[in-house]
Amino acid sequence: MFYDSVRELPRSTSMPMSEIKSICVYCGSGFGDSPVFAENAAALGRAMAEQDIKLVYGGGNVGLMGTVAQSTLDHGGYVTGIIPDFLKSREKLLDDVQETIVVPDMHTRKRLMFEKADAFVALPGGIGTLEELVEQMTWAQLGRHTKPILMLNTNGFWRPLLTLLAHMREQGFIRPGLELNYLVAERVEDVIPMLEASARRLGLVGNEEMIEQRF
């Protein structure tokens, strides 16, 4: 578990008791080695559009990030893409989105993605996806927000990370009082119901509590 102690953390925010209106999706700029990764990304985009949930994502038109965004658009959903200026040519902007925000650096990108989202979902991806996911876990662990965080465990993709987190607990580095708050979904159709259930519960009890679907 790590974080940049110099970086300013977002102000503490709690989920309202209303339903989730926007989800920030972290995912790879590649497709991975199985077609099911893209299939699930497309299915999530469709589900979000059909339930009138806005997508907040990294702004590119490549890999899984392009897939989830295009699927959201194809099914009538609203998409906000946030991309640093230096990545515009590498990740190719998706021109059809309703809102594109070009920012000067990665820190600004992640801050705006945080501010515009009611919840976070991590699909399979690389180092960048992992870093964004772990940063949200860290902010939640430090009490900076209670927004739901979920990993879609397609093909057991996140299993090694879950094993590492369990190892950190066993070795005393995730201590009582600093528990992590995250969800794990095995099926794409469970993502939104799990997020909404978490948001309702957190709104009712007003504190943080780890939810974990173990396997």
C-alpha positions in Angstrom: 0.0 0.0 0.0 1.5 3.4 -1.0 0.7 7.0 -1.5 2.4 10.2 -2.4 2.6 12.2 0.9 3.3 15.4 -1.0 0.1 15.2 -3.1 -2.9 17.0 -1.8 -5.7 14.6 -1.0 -9.3 15.4 -1.9 -11.5 16.7 0.9 -13.6 14.2 2.7 -16.9 13.4 1.0 -19.7 11.0 1.8 -22.1 9.4 -0.6 -25.6 10.8 -0.4 -28.4 8.4 0.2 -29.7 8.8 -3.4 -28.8 6.4 -6.1 -25.4 6.5 -7.9 -25.4 9.0 -10.8 -21.9 8.6 -12.1 -19.2 5.9 -12.1 -15.5 6.4 -12.8 -14.1 3.4 -14.6 -10.4 2.6 -14.6 -9.2 0.1 -17.2 -6.5 -0.7 -19.7 -5.6 1.2 -22.8 -5.0 -2.3 -24.3 -7.4 -5.2 -24.8 -5.6 -8.0 -22.9 -5.3 -11.5 -24.2 -8.9 -12.6 -23.9 -12.0 -11.3 -25.7 -14.0 -11.5 -22.5 -12.2 -8.4 -21.2 -13.7 -6.3 -24.0 -17.0 -8.1 -23.8 -17.4 -7.2 -20.1 -16.3 -3.6 -20.8 -19.0 -3.2 -23.4 -21.5 -4.9 -21.2 -20.7 -2.5 -18.3 -21.0 0.5 -20.7 -24.4 -0.7 -21.9 -25.7 -1.3 -18.3 -24.6 2.2 -17.2 -26.4 3.8 -20.2 -29.5 1.8 -19.6 -29.6 2.8 -16.0 -28.8 6.5 -16.8 -25.5 6.4 -15.0 -22.8 8.7 -16.4 -19.4 7.4 -17.3 -16.3 9.2 -16.1 -13.1 7.8 -17.7 -9.7 8.6 -19.0 -10.8 10.1 -22.3 -9.0 7.8 -24.8 -10.4 5.8 -27.7 -8.1 2.7 -27.3 -8.3 -0.6 -25.5 -10.9 -1.3 -22.8 -11.3 2.4 -22.1 -12.4 3.1 -25.6 -14.7 0.0 -25.5 -16.6 1.0 -22.3 -16.9 4.6 -23.5 -18.1 3.7 -27.0 -20.6 1.2 -25.6 -22.0 3.8 -23.2 -22.5 6.2 -26.1 -24.0 3.6 -28.4 -26.7 2.9 -25.9 -27.5 6.5 -25.3 -25.4 7.2 -22.2 -23.5 10.3 -21.2 -19.6 10.2 -21.1 -17.1 12.5 -19.6 -13.5 12.0 -20.7 -10.6 13.5 -18.8 -7.2 13.3 -20.5 -3.8 15.0 -20.0 -2.6 17.1 -22.9 0.5 14.9 -23.4 -1.7 11.7 -23.9 -4.1 13.2 -26.5 -2.1 11.8 -29.5 -1.1 8.5 -27.8 -4.6 7.5 -26.5 -6.6 9.2 -29.3 -9.5 11.2 -28.1 -12.9 9.7 -28.5 -14.6 12.6 -30.3 -18.2 11.6 -29.8 -18.3 12.0 -26.0 -20.5 14.7 -24.6 -17.8 16.2 -22.5 -14.0 16.2 -22.9 -11.7 17.9 -20.4 -8.0 18.3 -21.3 -5.9 18.9 -18.2 -2.2 19.7 -17.8 -1.1 16.6 -15.8 -2.0 13.2 -14.4 -2.6 14.6 -10.9 -5.3 17.0 -12.2 -6.8 14.2 -14.2 -7.2 11.9 -11.2 -8.5 14.7 -9.0 -11.3 15.6 -11.5 -12.1 12.0 -12.1 -12.6 11.6 -8.3 -14.7 14.7 -8.0 -17.0 13.8 -10.9 -17.7 10.2 -9.7 -20.0 8.7 -7.1 -18.2 5.4 -7.3 -15.2 3.7 -8.8 -14.9 0.5 -10.9 -11.6 -1.1 -11.9 -11.7 -3.4 -14.9 -8.5 -5.3 -16.0 -5.6 -3.1 -16.9 -2.0 -2.4 -16.4 0.2 -0.3 -14.0 -1.9 2.8 -14.6 -5.1 1.1 -13.7 -3.5 -0.5 -10.6 -2.2 2.8 -9.5 -5.5 4.6 -9.8 -7.3 1.8 -8.0 -4.8 1.6 -5.1 -4.9 5.4 -4.8 -8.6 5.4 -4.3 -8.2 2.6 -1.7 -5.6 4.7 0.1 -7.7 7.8 0.2 -10.7 5.8 1.6 -8.4 4.1 4.1 -7.2 7.6 5.3 -10.9 8.7 5.7 -10.9 11.1 2.7 -14.0 9.6 1.1 -16.6 6.8 1.5 -17.4 6.3 -2.2 -17.7 2.6 -3.2 -14.7 1.0 -4.9 -15.2 -2.2 -6.9 -13.0 -4.6 -8.8 -14.5 -6.5 -11.7 -12.6 -9.8 -11.3 -12.9 -11.0 -14.9 -11.2 -14.3 -15.4 -9.7 -13.9 -11.8 -7.7 -10.9 -13.0 -7.6 -9.2 -9.6 -6.9 -12.4 -7.6 -3.2 -11.8 -7.2 -3.9 -8.3 -5.8 -6.5 -9.7 -3.4 -3.9 -12.3 -2.3 -1.4 -9.5 -1.6 -4.0 -7.5 0.4 -4.7 -10.6 2.5 -0.9 -11.0 3.0 -0.7 -7.4 4.1 -3.4 -8.0 6.7 -1.7 -11.2 7.9 1.6 -9.4 8.3 0.1 -6.6 10.3 0.4 -3.8 7.7 -3.4 -3.4 7.3 -4.2 -2.9 10.9 -7.5 -2.7 12.8 -9.0 0.7 12.3 -7.3 1.0 8.8 -9.3 -1.7 7.1 -9.8 -1.4 3.3 -13.2 -0.7 1.9 -13.7 -2.4 -1.5 -16.0 -4.7 -3.4 -15.2 -7.6 -5.7 -17.7 -8.6 -8.4 -17.3 -11.8 -10.4 -20.0 -11.0 -13.0 -20.5 -7.7 -14.8 -24.2 -7.7 -14.1 -23.5 -7.6 -10.4 -21.4 -4.4 -10.6 -24.1 -1.7 -10.4 -26.3 -3.5 -7.9 -23.3 -4.0 -5.6 -22.3 -0.3 -5.9 -25.8 0.9 -5.2 -26.2 -1.4 -2.2 -22.9 -0.2 -0.8 -23.9 3.5 -1.3 -27.2 3.0 0.4 -25.7 1.3 3.4 -22.9 3.8 3.8 -25.5 6.6 3.5 -27.5 5.0 6.3 -24.8 4.1 8.7 -22.5 7.1 7.9 -19.2 5.2 8.4 -16.9 2.9 6.5 -17.1 -0.9 6.6 -15.3 -3.3 4.4 -17.4 -5.3 1.9 -15.7 -8.2 0.3 -17.0 -11.0 -1.9 -14.5 -13.8 -1.1 -13.9 -16.8 -3.3 
